[in-house]
Amino acid sequence: MKLNISYPATGAQKLVDIEDERKVRIFYEKRMGAEVEADGLGDEWKGYVFRIAGGNDKQGFPMKQGILTTGRVRLLFSKGHSCFRERRTGERRRKSVRGCIVDANLSVLAVVVVKKGEQEIPGLTDVTVPKRLGPKRASKIRKLFNLAKEDDVRQYVIKRPLPKKEGKKQRFRSPKIQRLVTPVVLQRKRHRMALKKKRVVNRREQAAEYARLLALRTKEAKVSERKR
């Protein structure tokens, strides 16, 4: 069985192939989400605690949370379910998935390091994988760099360098900042509010004109009835 081990603190993950089946028996009969001590995998894993995140069996069918069996079941999936992506709007499809209990028929088991042990694991705990993308929302950029409302957020956007071409200047790509308050945004807001007030005034004038015209027509109708 292979273990796909991820370590959220560094953002790294490592695929470990375990030949000895007796070592992976510590995961058998455990459900997804359960925490397992990894001392049985070897001395280098002493003190580590894993959380079972999922896995695939030898035919490639994924484990699904909430299905309390070790075998395969066929379920009707729709939008919002895990292990399913709708191809058309409103589509439902019956698919085979594996239960959330670990057994010997799995080929890959995904686990997350919850507690770090005594030793460093090469390629997992001794490296740091930087995040490829920074925050887009203006408030989150302010929170990341501890900025005040008066500071210009645009100077602190995390840019991504593009592959450099020969004889050309280094180019960067930066995300479009969302919810950024600029003078143009405030001007548009003032314009929308002015249009809204204008519509309200027009409606009141039209309602008053209609009421005046209705009163005039009613008066004329009463006068014509008296003449008859």
C-alpha angles and dihedrals in degrees: 000000000000123000119211100202120191127189111200094194092068099021090236130130133190135196112222121190111211113197098182109080092198091067094058094049088093087075097049118114090011121127130228109277094030119129117231130188109236098207091112093064093070145294093285090061095052111139095013120129120200131198115211108237102173143288149199131250125230092274093051100255112145128233116248126206117241098029104112101205139089094223137069126279133184113231134180108243131194136172113313097031120117118244090035137088117185116230095195132030110275094005120156125192138181112233138174117245134168124243124257096251117097120234139156095279094075119104098189128025119192115213135174124216107241097170127024119228134216100279132057116244112220111240094012114055100014097057132064120212109205119224110258096214131042128212119294102193115089095225092052092050088052090050093048095052096031093240128172125231091259094056120099108247094195092074092059100052111129107239127203118221115232122219107282118240123212115270093004133106121261110264129204133201120213129184122249108259112239124214092013112163110217133160089260091055091050090048091053090049091051089048091051091049091048091052090048092051090047091053090050092051091047092051091051092049091048091048091050091048091049092049091049092048092047091051090049093050091047091051092049091050091052092049092050091050091053092051091056 
